[in-house]
């Protein structure tokens, strides 16, 4: 079967973006709240991880690619 492990918008993209935002935010607050928000951010990544597992891909590799893409500064199309 044909397999393509390129990053596709939609397959957990929103969850990864929310996870990135929450991880960044958690680094700005002290105490147990930081751990709680970080754990919630990690939990959001379960959705794209499960999608990868279901498709037969290496979830760790794909999630690392997704994190890298979401870490890049995005510019609107046509700019």
N, CA, C and O atoms as a Tripos MOL2 file, in Angstrom:
@<TRIPOS>MOLECULE
protein
  316   315    79     0     0
PROTEIN
NO_CHARGES

@<TRIPOS>ATOM
      1 N           0.8210   -1.1990    0.0000 N.3       1 UNK1
      2 CA          0.0000    0.0000    0.0000 C.3       1 UNK1
      3 C           0.8630    1.2600    0.0000 C.2       1 UNK1
      4 O           1.9830    1.2600    0.5100 O.2       1 UNK1
      5 N           0.3410    2.2980   -0.5610 N.am      2 UNK2
      6 CA          1.0240    3.5870   -0.6470 C.3       2 UNK2
      7 C           0.8890    4.3230    0.6750 C.2       2 UNK2
      8 O          -0.2120    4.4550    1.2100 O.2       2 UNK2
      9 N           2.0080    4.8000    1.2000 N.am      3 UNK3
     10 CA          1.9780    5.5680    2.4410 C.3       3 UNK3
     11 C           2.6880    6.8840    2.2280 C.2       3 UNK3
     12 O           3.7370    6.9470    1.5880 O.2       3 UNK3
     13 N           2.1110    7.9180    2.7660 N.am      4 UNK4
     14 CA          2.7000    9.2480    2.6950 C.3       4 UNK4
     15 C           2.5970    9.8650    4.0730 C.2       4 UNK4
     16 O           1.4950   10.0430    4.5920 O.2       4 UNK4
     17 N           3.7340   10.1940    4.6760 N.am      5 UNK5
     18 CA          3.7070   10.7180    6.0420 C.3       5 UNK5
     19 C           3.8760   12.2360    6.0970 C.2       5 UNK5
     20 O           4.3500   12.7740    7.0980 O.2       5 UNK5
     21 N           3.4900   12.9240    5.0260 N.am      6 UNK6
     22 CA          3.5780   14.3810    5.0460 C.3       6 UNK6
     23 C           2.5070   14.9490    5.9670 C.2       6 UNK6
     24 O           1.5000   14.2970    6.2460 O.2       6 UNK6
     25 N           2.7360   16.1610    6.4310 N.am      7 UNK7
     26 CA          1.8230   16.8120    7.3580 C.3       7 UNK7
     27 C           0.6330   17.3600    6.5870 C.2       7 UNK7
     28 O           0.7960   18.0880    5.6090 O.2       7 UNK7
     29 N          -0.5650   17.0030    7.0380 N.am      8 UNK8
     30 CA         -1.7910   17.4230    6.3770 C.3       8 UNK8
     31 C          -2.6290   18.2260    7.3620 C.2       8 UNK8
     32 O          -2.8640   17.7870    8.4880 O.2       8 UNK8
     33 N          -3.0760   19.3950    6.9400 N.am      9 UNK9
     34 CA         -3.9230   20.2200    7.8100 C.3       9 UNK9
     35 C          -5.2120   19.4850    8.1100 C.2       9 UNK9
     36 O          -5.8000   18.8660    7.2220 O.2       9 UNK9
     37 N          -5.6480   19.5490    9.3330 N.am     10 UNK10
     38 CA         -6.9030   18.9330    9.7270 C.3      10 UNK10
     39 C          -6.7090   17.7510   10.6470 C.2      10 UNK10
     40 O          -7.4100   17.6450   11.6540 O.2      10 UNK10
     41 N          -5.7950   16.8690   10.3450 N.am     11 UNK11
     42 CA         -5.6020   15.6450   11.1290 C.3      11 UNK11
     43 C          -4.9580   15.9140   12.4750 C.2      11 UNK11
     44 O          -3.8180   15.5110   12.7060 O.2      11 UNK11
     45 N          -5.6620   16.5840   13.3600 N.am     12 UNK12
     46 CA         -5.1360   16.9130   14.6770 C.3      12 UNK12
     47 C          -4.4410   18.2640   14.7270 C.2      12 UNK12
     48 O          -3.8220   18.6020   15.7350 O.2      12 UNK12
     49 N          -4.5330   19.0410   13.6560 N.am     13 UNK13
     50 CA         -3.8300   20.3310   13.6030 C.3      13 UNK13
     51 C          -4.3230   21.3030   14.6810 C.2      13 UNK13
     52 O          -3.5250   22.0070   15.3000 O.2      13 UNK13
     53 N          -5.6170   21.3350   14.8980 N.am     14 UNK14
     54 CA         -6.1570   22.2500   15.9060 C.3      14 UNK14
     55 C          -5.6790   21.8450   17.2900 C.2      14 UNK14
     56 O          -5.2930   22.6950   18.0920 O.2      14 UNK14
     57 N          -5.7040   20.5410   17.5710 N.am     15 UNK15
     58 CA         -5.2600   20.0630   18.8680 C.3      15 UNK15
     59 C          -3.7770   20.3590   19.0950 C.2      15 UNK15
     60 O          -3.3710   20.7040   20.2040 O.2      15 UNK15
     61 N          -2.9690   20.2210   18.0360 N.am     16 UNK16
     62 CA         -1.5450   20.5240   18.1730 C.3      16 UNK16
     63 C          -1.3130   22.0120   18.4150 C.2      16 UNK16
     64 O          -0.4430   22.3820   19.2040 O.2      16 UNK16
     65 N          -2.0760   22.8630   17.7490 N.am     17 UNK17
     66 CA         -1.9270   24.3090   17.9470 C.3      17 UNK17
     67 C          -2.3590   24.7020   19.3620 C.2      17 UNK17
     68 O          -1.7000   25.5140   20.0110 O.2      17 UNK17
     69 N          -3.4550   24.1320   19.8310 N.am     18 UNK18
     70 CA         -3.8900   24.4040   21.2020 C.3      18 UNK18
     71 C          -2.8610   23.9060   22.2110 C.2      18 UNK18
     72 O          -2.5780   24.5790   23.2030 O.2      18 UNK18
     73 N          -2.3060   22.7330   21.9550 N.am     19 UNK19
     74 CA         -1.2800   22.1870   22.8320 C.3      19 UNK19
     75 C          -0.0690   23.1140   22.8910 C.2      19 UNK19
     76 O           0.4630   23.3730   23.9700 O.2      19 UNK19
     77 N           0.3660   23.6110   21.7410 N.am     20 UNK20
     78 CA          1.5030   24.5490   21.6940 C.3      20 UNK20
     79 C           1.1930   25.8090   22.4930 C.2      20 UNK20
     80 O           2.0190   26.2670   23.2820 O.2      20 UNK20
     81 N           0.0110   26.3640   22.2880 N.am     21 UNK21
     82 CA         -0.3770   27.5790   22.9960 C.3      21 UNK21
     83 C          -0.3820   27.3360   24.5100 C.2      21 UNK21
     84 O           0.1400   28.1470   25.2750 O.2      21 UNK21
     85 N          -0.9690   26.2250   24.9310 N.am     22 UNK22
     86 CA         -1.0440   25.9410   26.3600 C.3      22 UNK22
     87 C           0.3230   25.6700   26.9610 C.2      22 UNK22
     88 O           0.5950   26.0890   28.0860 O.2      22 UNK22
     89 N           1.1940   24.9720   26.2280 N.am     23 UNK23
     90 CA          2.5550   24.7330   26.7370 C.3      23 UNK23
     91 C           3.3010   26.0630   26.9010 C.2      23 UNK23
     92 O           3.9670   26.2850   27.9120 O.2      23 UNK23
     93 N           3.1840   26.9340   25.9110 N.am     24 UNK24
     94 CA          3.8340   28.2440   26.0010 C.3      24 UNK24
     95 C           3.2770   29.0390   27.1750 C.2      24 UNK24
     96 O           4.0290   29.6600   27.9260 O.2      24 UNK24
     97 N           1.9620   29.0150   27.3290 N.am     25 UNK25
     98 CA          1.3300   29.7500   28.4290 C.3      25 UNK25
     99 C           1.7370   29.1650   29.7770 C.2      25 UNK25
    100 O           1.9720   29.9160   30.7240 O.2      25 UNK25
    101 N           1.8230   27.8490   29.8820 N.am     26 UNK26
    102 CA          2.1560   27.2170   31.1600 C.3      26 UNK26
    103 C           3.5430   27.6360   31.6550 C.2      26 UNK26
    104 O           3.8040   27.6410   32.8580 O.2      26 UNK26
    105 N           4.4160   27.9810   30.7290 N.am     27 UNK27
    106 CA          5.7690   28.4120   31.1250 C.3      27 UNK27
    107 C           5.7900   29.8070   31.7390 C.2      27 UNK27
    108 O           6.8080   30.2330   32.2840 O.2      27 UNK27
    109 N           4.6810   30.5080   31.6540 N.am     28 UNK28
    110 CA          4.6330   31.8810   32.1820 C.3      28 UNK28
    111 C           4.0070   31.9550   33.5650 C.2      28 UNK28
    112 O           3.9840   33.0290   34.1660 O.2      28 UNK28
    113 N           3.4970   30.8430   34.0860 N.am     29 UNK29
    114 CA          2.8370   30.8790   35.3920 C.3      29 UNK29
    115 C           3.5310   29.9240   36.3600 C.2      29 UNK29
    116 O           4.0670   28.8950   35.9490 O.2      29 UNK29
    117 N           3.5170   30.2690   37.6410 N.am     30 UNK30
    118 CA          4.2090   29.4430   38.6350 C.3      30 UNK30
    119 C           3.2970   28.3710   39.2390 C.2      30 UNK30
    120 O           2.0790   28.3890   39.0650 O.2      30 UNK30
    121 N           3.9190   27.4560   39.9410 N.am     31 UNK31
    122 CA          3.2020   26.5240   40.7870 C.3      31 UNK31
    123 C           2.5070   25.3730   40.0740 C.2      31 UNK31
    124 O           2.8190   25.0060   38.9410 O.2      31 UNK31
    125 N           1.5410   24.8260   40.8130 N.am     32 UNK32
    126 CA          0.8350   23.6430   40.3260 C.3      32 UNK32
    127 C           0.0130   23.9190   39.0770 C.2      32 UNK32
    128 O          -0.2200   23.0140   38.2760 O.2      32 UNK32
    129 N          -0.4240   25.1480   38.9040 N.am     33 UNK33
    130 CA         -1.1920   25.4870   37.7130 C.3      33 UNK33
    131 C          -0.3780   25.2160   36.4560 C.2      33 UNK33
    132 O          -0.9270   24.7890   35.4400 O.2      33 UNK33
    133 N           0.9310   25.4610   36.5160 N.am     34 UNK34
    134 CA          1.8020   25.2010   35.3780 C.3      34 UNK34
    135 C           1.7670   23.7190   35.0070 C.2      34 UNK34
    136 O           1.6890   23.3720   33.8290 O.2      34 UNK34
    137 N           1.8250   22.8580   36.0060 N.am     35 UNK35
    138 CA          1.7970   21.4120   35.7540 C.3      35 UNK35
    139 C           0.4490   20.9700   35.2090 C.2      35 UNK35
    140 O           0.3790   20.1240   34.3180 O.2      35 UNK35
    141 N          -0.6150   21.5410   35.7420 N.am     36 UNK36
    142 CA         -1.9510   21.1850   35.2910 C.3      36 UNK36
    143 C          -2.1650   21.5700   33.8240 C.2      36 UNK36
    144 O          -2.6800   20.7740   33.0380 O.2      36 UNK36
    145 N          -1.7740   22.7790   33.4640 N.am     37 UNK37
    146 CA         -1.9400   23.2440   32.0820 C.3      37 UNK37
    147 C          -1.0430   22.4490   31.1440 C.2      37 UNK37
    148 O          -1.4490   22.1270   30.0280 O.2      37 UNK37
    149 N           0.1680   22.1300   31.5810 N.am     38 UNK38
    150 CA          1.0660   21.3080   30.7760 C.3      38 UNK38
    151 C           0.5040   19.9110   30.5380 C.2      38 UNK38
    152 O           0.6390   19.3600   29.4460 O.2      38 UNK38
    153 N          -0.1210   19.3440   31.5530 N.am     39 UNK39
    154 CA         -0.7300   18.0220   31.4030 C.3      39 UNK39
    155 C          -1.9100   18.0660   30.4400 C.2      39 UNK39
    156 O          -2.1120   17.1370   29.6580 O.2      39 UNK39
    157 N          -2.6810   19.1350   30.4950 N.am     40 UNK40
    158 CA         -3.8110   19.2830   29.5730 C.3      40 UNK40
    159 C          -3.3000   19.4200   28.1380 C.2      40 UNK40
    160 O          -3.8720   18.8530   27.2070 O.2      40 UNK40
    161 N          -2.2090   20.1840   27.9750 N.am     41 UNK41
    162 CA         -1.6040   20.3510   26.6460 C.3      41 UNK41
    163 C          -1.1510   18.9990   26.0990 C.2      41 UNK41
    164 O          -1.3590   18.6950   24.9240 O.2      41 UNK41
    165 N          -0.5370   18.1990   26.9510 N.am     42 UNK42
    166 CA         -0.0830   16.8720   26.5270 C.3      42 UNK42
    167 C          -1.2710   15.9830   26.1670 C.2      42 UNK42
    168 O          -1.2070   15.2130   25.2090 O.2      42 UNK42
    169 N          -2.3500   16.0920   26.9340 N.am     43 UNK43
    170 CA         -3.5470   15.2840   26.6680 C.3      43 UNK43
    171 C          -4.1460   15.6070   25.3030 C.2      43 UNK43
    172 O          -4.6720   14.7160   24.6360 O.2      43 UNK43
    173 N          -4.0750   16.8630   24.8780 N.am     44 UNK44
    174 CA         -4.6110   17.2350   23.5690 C.3      44 UNK44
    175 C          -3.8770   16.5230   22.4330 C.2      44 UNK44
    176 O          -4.4470   16.2890   21.3670 O.2      44 UNK44
    177 N          -2.6170   16.1820   22.6680 N.am     45 UNK45
    178 CA         -1.8310   15.5050   21.6320 C.3      45 UNK45
    179 C          -2.2100   14.0350   21.4650 C.2      45 UNK45
    180 O          -1.7180   13.3700   20.5530 O.2      45 UNK45
    181 N          -3.0720   13.5270   22.3270 N.am     46 UNK46
    182 CA         -3.5210   12.1390   22.1890 C.3      46 UNK46
    183 C          -4.3120   11.9660   20.8900 C.2      46 UNK46
    184 O          -4.2570   10.9090   20.2610 O.2      46 UNK46
    185 N          -5.0410   12.9990   20.4950 N.am     47 UNK47
    186 CA         -5.8810   12.8930   19.2970 C.3      47 UNK47
    187 C          -5.0310   12.6870   18.0470 C.2      47 UNK47
    188 O          -5.2550   11.7100   17.3320 O.2      47 UNK47
    189 N          -4.0660   13.5610   17.7470 N.am     48 UNK48
    190 CA         -3.2360   13.2990   16.5630 C.3      48 UNK48
    191 C          -2.3920   12.0210   16.6990 C.2      48 UNK48
    192 O          -2.1220   11.3480   15.7050 O.2      48 UNK48
    193 N          -1.9770   11.6880   17.9300 N.am     49 UNK49
    194 CA         -1.2120   10.4510   18.1300 C.3      49 UNK49
    195 C          -2.0690    9.2430   17.7520 C.2      49 UNK49
    196 O          -1.5890    8.3240   17.0890 O.2      49 UNK49
    197 N          -3.3110    9.2420   18.1640 N.am     50 UNK50
    198 CA         -4.1930    8.1110   17.8430 C.3      50 UNK50
    199 C          -4.4620    8.0430   16.3490 C.2      50 UNK50
    200 O          -4.5280    6.9520   15.7810 O.2      50 UNK50
    201 N          -4.6170    9.1880   15.7090 N.am     51 UNK51
    202 CA         -4.8020    9.2040   14.2570 C.3      51 UNK51
    203 C          -3.5990    8.5840   13.5520 C.2      51 UNK51
    204 O          -3.7570    7.8300   12.5910 O.2      51 UNK51
    205 N          -2.3990    8.9040   14.0310 N.am     52 UNK52
    206 CA         -1.1800    8.3210   13.4520 C.3      52 UNK52
    207 C          -1.1470    6.8130   13.6630 C.2      52 UNK52
    208 O          -0.8470    6.0540   12.7420 O.2      52 UNK52
    209 N          -1.4550    6.3890   14.8770 N.am     53 UNK53
    210 CA         -1.4590    4.9570   15.1720 C.3      53 UNK53
    211 C          -2.4660    4.2270   14.2910 C.2      53 UNK53
    212 O          -2.1730    3.1620   13.7480 O.2      53 UNK53
    213 N          -3.6490    4.8080   14.1570 N.am     54 UNK54
    214 CA         -4.6870    4.1690   13.3410 C.3      54 UNK54
    215 C          -4.2730    4.0480   11.8790 C.2      54 UNK54
    216 O          -4.6610    3.1000   11.1970 O.2      54 UNK54
    217 N          -3.4880    5.0070   11.3990 N.am     55 UNK55
    218 CA         -3.0500    5.0010   10.0040 C.3      55 UNK55
    219 C          -1.7940    4.1510    9.8010 C.2      55 UNK55
    220 O          -1.3640    3.9430    8.6670 O.2      55 UNK55
    221 N          -1.2110    3.6640   10.8880 N.am     56 UNK56
    222 CA         -0.0360    2.8170   10.7780 C.3      56 UNK56
    223 C           1.2760    3.5750   10.6840 C.2      56 UNK56
    224 O           2.2900    3.0090   10.2760 O.2      56 UNK56
    225 N           1.2700    4.8580   11.0570 N.am     57 UNK57
    226 CA          2.4940    5.6610   11.0130 C.3      57 UNK57
    227 C           3.1890    5.6650   12.3650 C.2      57 UNK57
    228 O           2.5960    5.3110   13.3840 O.2      57 UNK57
    229 N           4.4450    6.0650   12.3590 N.am     58 UNK58
    230 CA          5.2140    6.2450   13.5910 C.3      58 UNK58
    231 C           4.7340    7.5330   14.2430 C.2      58 UNK58
    232 O           5.0830    8.6260   13.7970 O.2      58 UNK58
    233 N           3.9380    7.4080   15.2940 N.am     59 UNK59
    234 CA          3.3090    8.5730   15.9160 C.3      59 UNK59
    235 C           4.3380    9.5560   16.4690 C.2      59 UNK59
    236 O           4.1430   10.7670   16.3630 O.2      59 UNK59
    237 N           5.4200    9.0640   17.0530 N.am     60 UNK60
    238 CA          6.4300    9.9550   17.6220 C.3      60 UNK60
    239 C           7.0540   10.8290   16.5390 C.2      60 UNK60
    240 O           7.2220   12.0340   16.7240 O.2      60 UNK60
    241 N           7.3920   10.2190   15.4160 N.am     61 UNK61
    242 CA          7.9850   10.9490   14.3010 C.3      61 UNK61
    243 C           7.0210   12.0090   13.7620 C.2      61 UNK61
    244 O           7.4160   13.1530   13.5390 O.2      61 UNK61
    245 N           5.7690   11.6310   13.5540 N.am     62 UNK62
    246 CA          4.7760   12.5610   13.0100 C.3      62 UNK62
    247 C           4.5050   13.6950   13.9870 C.2      62 UNK62
    248 O           4.4070   14.8490   13.5710 O.2      62 UNK62
    249 N           4.3820   13.3930   15.2820 N.am     63 UNK63
    250 CA          4.1240   14.4520   16.2610 C.3      63 UNK63
    251 C           5.2970   15.4270   16.3320 C.2      63 UNK63
    252 O           5.0940   16.6290   16.5030 O.2      63 UNK63
    253 N           6.5080   14.9210   16.2040 N.am     64 UNK64
    254 CA          7.6650   15.8220   16.1750 C.3      64 UNK64
    255 C           7.5980   16.7480   14.9640 C.2      64 UNK64
    256 O           7.9110   17.9340   15.0660 O.2      64 UNK64
    257 N           7.1880   16.2020   13.8130 N.am     65 UNK65
    258 CA          7.0300   17.0380   12.6170 C.3      65 UNK65
    259 C           5.9370   18.0780   12.8240 C.2      65 UNK65
    260 O           6.0920   19.2390   12.4450 O.2      65 UNK65
    261 N           4.8380   17.6560   13.4250 N.am     66 UNK66
    262 CA          3.7380   18.5930   13.6860 C.3      66 UNK66
    263 C           4.1780   19.7030   14.6410 C.2      66 UNK66
    264 O           3.8650   20.8730   14.4200 O.2      66 UNK66
    265 N           4.9040   19.3390   15.7030 N.am     67 UNK67
    266 CA          5.3950   20.3610   16.6460 C.3      67 UNK67
    267 C           6.3070   21.3540   15.9330 C.2      67 UNK67
    268 O           6.2270   22.5590   16.1690 O.2      67 UNK67
    269 N           7.1680   20.8450   15.0650 N.am     68 UNK68
    270 CA          8.0760   21.7270   14.3310 C.3      68 UNK68
    271 C           7.3020   22.6740   13.4170 C.2      68 UNK68
    272 O           7.6220   23.8600   13.3380 O.2      68 UNK68
    273 N           6.2930   22.1590   12.7320 N.am     69 UNK69
    274 CA          5.4870   23.0110   11.8450 C.3      69 UNK69
    275 C           4.7320   24.0660   12.6330 C.2      69 UNK69
    276 O           4.6390   25.2150   12.2020 O.2      69 UNK69
    277 N           4.1990   23.6920   13.7700 N.am     70 UNK70
    278 CA          3.4460   24.6440   14.5730 C.3      70 UNK70
    279 C           4.3540   25.6520   15.2720 C.2      70 UNK70
    280 O           3.8930   26.7170   15.6830 O.2      70 UNK70
    281 N           5.6380   25.3290   15.4090 N.am     71 UNK71
    282 CA          6.5850   26.2580   16.0300 C.3      71 UNK71
    283 C           7.0160   27.3480   15.0550 C.2      71 UNK71
    284 O           7.4890   28.4040   15.4750 O.2      71 UNK71
    285 N           6.8550   27.1000   13.7570 N.am     72 UNK72
    286 CA          7.2320   28.1020   12.7580 C.3      72 UNK72
    287 C           6.2470   29.2610   12.8030 C.2      72 UNK72
    288 O           5.0650   29.0760   13.0940 O.2      72 UNK72
    289 N           6.7380   30.4340   12.5180 N.am     73 UNK73
    290 CA          5.8650   31.6010   12.4450 C.3      73 UNK73
    291 C           5.0560   31.5160   11.1620 C.2      73 UNK73
    292 O           5.6170   31.4170   10.0700 O.2      73 UNK73
    293 N           3.7490   31.5550   11.2960 N.am     74 UNK74
    294 CA          2.8660   31.4460   10.1360 C.3      74 UNK74
    295 C           2.5580   32.8220    9.5820 C.2      74 UNK74
    296 O           2.3300   33.7700   10.3340 O.2      74 UNK74
    297 N           2.5530   32.9270    8.2650 N.am     75 UNK75
    298 CA          2.1520   34.1670    7.6100 C.3      75 UNK75
    299 C           0.9210   33.8740    6.7590 C.2      75 UNK75
    300 O           0.8110   32.7890    6.1870 O.2      75 UNK75
    301 N           0.0130   34.8090    6.6710 N.am     76 UNK76
    302 CA         -1.1870   34.5740    5.8740 C.3      76 UNK76
    303 C          -0.8280   34.3260    4.4080 C.2      76 UNK76
    304 O           0.1350   34.8950    3.8940 O.2      76 UNK76
    305 N          -1.5980   33.4860    3.7500 N.am     77 UNK77
    306 CA         -1.3720   33.2160    2.3220 C.3      77 UNK77
    307 C          -1.5740   34.4950    1.5220 C.2      77 UNK77
    308 O          -2.4220   35.3260    1.8460 O.2      77 UNK77
    309 N          -0.7800   34.6300    0.4760 N.am     78 UNK78
    310 CA         -0.8820   35.8040   -0.3840 C.3      78 UNK78
    311 C          -0.0410   36.9680    0.0920 C.2      78 UNK78
    312 O          -0.0260   38.0230   -0.5420 O.2      78 UNK78
    313 N           0.6680   36.7870    1.2160 N.am     79 UNK79
    314 CA          1.5050   37.8970    1.7190 C.3      79 UNK79
    315 C           2.8810   37.8450    1.1040 C.2      79 UNK79
    316 O           3.7230   38.6920    1.4030 O.2      79 UNK79
@<TRIPOS>BOND
     1     1     2 1
     2     2     3 1
     3     3     4 2
     4     3     5 am
     5     5     6 1
     6     6     7 1
     7     7     8 2
     8     7     9 am
     9     9    10 1
    10    10    11 1
    11    11    12 2
    12    11    13 am
    13    13    14 1
    14    14    15 1
    15    15    16 2
    16    15    17 am
    17    17    18 1
    18    18    19 1
    19    19    20 2
    20    19    21 am
    21    21    22 1
    22    22    23 1
    23    23    24 2
    24    23    25 am
    25    25    26 1
    26    26    27 1
    27    27    28 2
    28    27    29 am
    29    29    30 1
    30    30    31 1
    31    31    32 2
    32    31    33 am
    33    33    34 1
    34    34    35 1
    35    35    36 2
    36    35    37 am
    37    37    38 1
    38    38    39 1
    39    39    40 2
    40    39    41 am
    41    41    42 1
    42    42    43 1
    43    43    44 2
    44    43    45 am
    45    45    46 1
    46    46    47 1
    47    47    48 2
    48    47    49 am
    49    49    50 1
    50    50    51 1
    51    51    52 2
    52    51    53 am
    53    53    54 1
    54    54    55 1
    55    55    56 2
    56    55    57 am
    57    57    58 1
    58    58    59 1
    59    59    60 2
    60    59    61 am
    61    61    62 1
    62    62    63 1
    63    63    64 2
    64    63    65 am
    65    65    66 1
    66    66    67 1
    67    67    68 2
    68    67    69 am
    69    69    70 1
    70    70    71 1
    71    71    72 2
    72    71    73 am
    73    73    74 1
    74    74    75 1
    75    75    76 2
    76    75    77 am
    77    77    78 1
    78    78    79 1
    79    79    80 2
    80    79    81 am
    81    81    82 1
    82    82    83 1
    83    83    84 2
    84    83    85 am
    85    85    86 1
    86    86    87 1
    87    87    88 2
    88    87    89 am
    89    89    90 1
    90    90    91 1
    91    91    92 2
    92    91    93 am
    93    93    94 1
    94    94    95 1
    95    95    96 2
    96    95    97 am
    97    97    98 1
    98    98    99 1
    99    99   100 2
   100    99   101 am
   101   101   102 1
   102   102   103 1
   103   103   104 2
   104   103   105 am
   105   105   106 1
   106   106   107 1
   107   107   108 2
   108   107   109 am
   109   109   110 1
   110   110   111 1
   111   111   112 2
   112   111   113 am
   113   113   114 1
   114   114   115 1
   115   115   116 2
   116   115   117 am
   117   117   118 1
   118   118   119 1
   119   119   120 2
   120   119   121 am
   121   121   122 1
   122   122   123 1
   123   123   124 2
   124   123   125 am
   125   125   126 1
   126   126   127 1
   127   127   128 2
   128   127   129 am
   129   129   130 1
   130   130   131 1
   131   131   132 2
   132   131   133 am
   133   133   134 1
   134   134   135 1
   135   135   136 2
   136   135   137 am
   137   137   138 1
   138   138   139 1
   139   139   140 2
   140   139   141 am
   141   141   142 1
   142   142   143 1
   143   143   144 2
   144   143   145 am
   145   145   146 1
   146   146   147 1
   147   147   148 2
   148   147   149 am
   149   149   150 1
   150   150   151 1
   151   151   152 2
   152   151   153 am
   153   153   154 1
   154   154   155 1
   155   155   156 2
   156   155   157 am
   157   157   158 1
   158   158   159 1
   159   159   160 2
   160   159   161 am
   161   161   162 1
   162   162   163 1
   163   163   164 2
   164   163   165 am
   165   165   166 1
   166   166   167 1
   167   167   168 2
   168   167   169 am
   169   169   170 1
   170   170   171 1
   171   171   172 2
   172   171   173 am
   173   173   174 1
   174   174   175 1
   175   175   176 2
   176   175   177 am
   177   177   178 1
   178   178   179 1
   179   179   180 2
   180   179   181 am
   181   181   182 1
   182   182   183 1
   183   183   184 2
   184   183   185 am
   185   185   186 1
   186   186   187 1
   187   187   188 2
   188   187   189 am
   189   189   190 1
   190   190   191 1
   191   191   192 2
   192   191   193 am
   193   193   194 1
   194   194   195 1
   195   195   196 2
   196   195   197 am
   197   197   198 1
   198   198   199 1
   199   199   200 2
   200   199   201 am
   201   201   202 1
   202   202   203 1
   203   203   204 2
   204   203   205 am
   205   205   206 1
   206   206   207 1
   207   207   208 2
   208   207   209 am
   209   209   210 1
   210   210   211 1
   211   211   212 2
   212   211   213 am
   213   213   214 1
   214   214   215 1
   215   215   216 2
   216   215   217 am
   217   217   218 1
   218   218   219 1
   219   219   220 2
   220   219   221 am
   221   221   222 1
   222   222   223 1
   223   223   224 2
   224   223   225 am
   225   225   226 1
   226   226   227 1
   227   227   228 2
   228   227   229 am
   229   229   230 1
   230   230   231 1
   231   231   232 2
   232   231   233 am
   233   233   234 1
   234   234   235 1
   235   235   236 2
   236   235   237 am
   237   237   238 1
   238   238   239 1
   239   239   240 2
   240   239   241 am
   241   241   242 1
   242   242   243 1
   243   243   244 2
   244   243   245 am
   245   245   246 1
   246   246   247 1
   247   247   248 2
   248   247   249 am
   249   249   250 1
   250   250   251 1
   251   251   252 2
   252   251   253 am
   253   253   254 1
   254   254   255 1
   255   255   256 2
   256   255   257 am
   257   257   258 1
   258   258   259 1
   259   259   260 2
   260   259   261 am
   261   261   262 1
   262   262   263 1
   263   263   264 2
   264   263   265 am
   265   265   266 1
   266   266   267 1
   267   267   268 2
   268   267   269 am
   269   269   270 1
   270   270   271 1
   271   271   272 2
   272   271   273 am
   273   273   274 1
   274   274   275 1
   275   275   276 2
   276   275   277 am
   277   277   278 1
   278   278   279 1
   279   279   280 2
   280   279   281 am
   281   281   282 1
   282   282   283 1
   283   283   284 2
   284   283   285 am
   285   285   286 1
   286   286   287 1
   287   287   288 2
   288   287   289 am
   289   289   290 1
   290   290   291 1
   291   291   292 2
   292   291   293 am
   293   293   294 1
   294   294   295 1
   295   295   296 2
   296   295   297 am
   297   297   298 1
   298   298   299 1
   299   299   300 2
   300   299   301 am
   301   301   302 1
   302   302   303 1
   303   303   304 2
   304   303   305 am
   305   305   306 1
   306   306   307 1
   307   307   308 2
   308   307   309 am
   309   309   310 1
   310   310   311 1
   311   311   312 2
   312   311   313 am
   313   313   314 1
   314   314   315 1
   315   315   316 2
@<TRIPOS>SUBSTRUCTURE
     1 UNK1         2 RESIDUE 1 A UNK
     2 UNK2         6 RESIDUE 1 A UNK
     3 UNK3        10 RESIDUE 1 A UNK
     4 UNK4        14 RESIDUE 1 A UNK
     5 UNK5        18 RESIDUE 1 A UNK
     6 UNK6        22 RESIDUE 1 A UNK
     7 UNK7        26 RESIDUE 1 A UNK
     8 UNK8        30 RESIDUE 1 A UNK
     9 UNK9        34 RESIDUE 1 A UNK
    10 UNK10       38 RESIDUE 1 A UNK
    11 UNK11       42 RESIDUE 1 A UNK
    12 UNK12       46 RESIDUE 1 A UNK
    13 UNK13       50 RESIDUE 1 A UNK
    14 UNK14       54 RESIDUE 1 A UNK
    15 UNK15       58 RESIDUE 1 A UNK
    16 UNK16       62 RESIDUE 1 A UNK
    17 UNK17       66 RESIDUE 1 A UNK
    18 UNK18       70 RESIDUE 1 A UNK
    19 UNK19       74 RESIDUE 1 A UNK
    20 UNK20       78 RESIDUE 1 A UNK
    21 UNK21       82 RESIDUE 1 A UNK
    22 UNK22       86 RESIDUE 1 A UNK
    23 UNK23       90 RESIDUE 1 A UNK
    24 UNK24       94 RESIDUE 1 A UNK
    25 UNK25       98 RESIDUE 1 A UNK
    26 UNK26      102 RESIDUE 1 A UNK
    27 UNK27      106 RESIDUE 1 A UNK
    28 UNK28      110 RESIDUE 1 A UNK
    29 UNK29      114 RESIDUE 1 A UNK
    30 UNK30      118 RESIDUE 1 A UNK
    31 UNK31      122 RESIDUE 1 A UNK
    32 UNK32      126 RESIDUE 1 A UNK
    33 UNK33      130 RESIDUE 1 A UNK
    34 UNK34      134 RESIDUE 1 A UNK
    35 UNK35      138 RESIDUE 1 A UNK
    36 UNK36      142 RESIDUE 1 A UNK
    37 UNK37      146 RESIDUE 1 A UNK
    38 UNK38      150 RESIDUE 1 A UNK
    39 UNK39      154 RESIDUE 1 A UNK
    40 UNK40      158 RESIDUE 1 A UNK
    41 UNK41      162 RESIDUE 1 A UNK
    42 UNK42      166 RESIDUE 1 A UNK
    43 UNK43      170 RESIDUE 1 A UNK
    44 UNK44      174 RESIDUE 1 A UNK
    45 UNK45      178 RESIDUE 1 A UNK
    46 UNK46      182 RESIDUE 1 A UNK
    47 UNK47      186 RESIDUE 1 A UNK
    48 UNK48      190 RESIDUE 1 A UNK
    49 UNK49      194 RESIDUE 1 A UNK
    50 UNK50      198 RESIDUE 1 A UNK
    51 UNK51      202 RESIDUE 1 A UNK
    52 UNK52      206 RESIDUE 1 A UNK
    53 UNK53      210 RESIDUE 1 A UNK
    54 UNK54      214 RESIDUE 1 A UNK
    55 UNK55      218 RESIDUE 1 A UNK
    56 UNK56      222 RESIDUE 1 A UNK
    57 UNK57      226 RESIDUE 1 A UNK
    58 UNK58      230 RESIDUE 1 A UNK
    59 UNK59      234 RESIDUE 1 A UNK
    60 UNK60      238 RESIDUE 1 A UNK
    61 UNK61      242 RESIDUE 1 A UNK
    62 UNK62      246 RESIDUE 1 A UNK
    63 UNK63      250 RESIDUE 1 A UNK
    64 UNK64      254 RESIDUE 1 A UNK
    65 UNK65      258 RESIDUE 1 A UNK
    66 UNK66      262 RESIDUE 1 A UNK
    67 UNK67      266 RESIDUE 1 A UNK
    68 UNK68      270 RESIDUE 1 A UNK
    69 UNK69      274 RESIDUE 1 A UNK
    70 UNK70      278 RESIDUE 1 A UNK
    71 UNK71      282 RESIDUE 1 A UNK
    72 UNK72      286 RESIDUE 1 A UNK
    73 UNK73      290 RESIDUE 1 A UNK
    74 UNK74      294 RESIDUE 1 A UNK
    75 UNK75      298 RESIDUE 1 A UNK
    76 UNK76      302 RESIDUE 1 A UNK
    77 UNK77      306 RESIDUE 1 A UNK
    78 UNK78      310 RESIDUE 1 A UNK
    79 UNK79      314 RESIDUE 1 A UNK
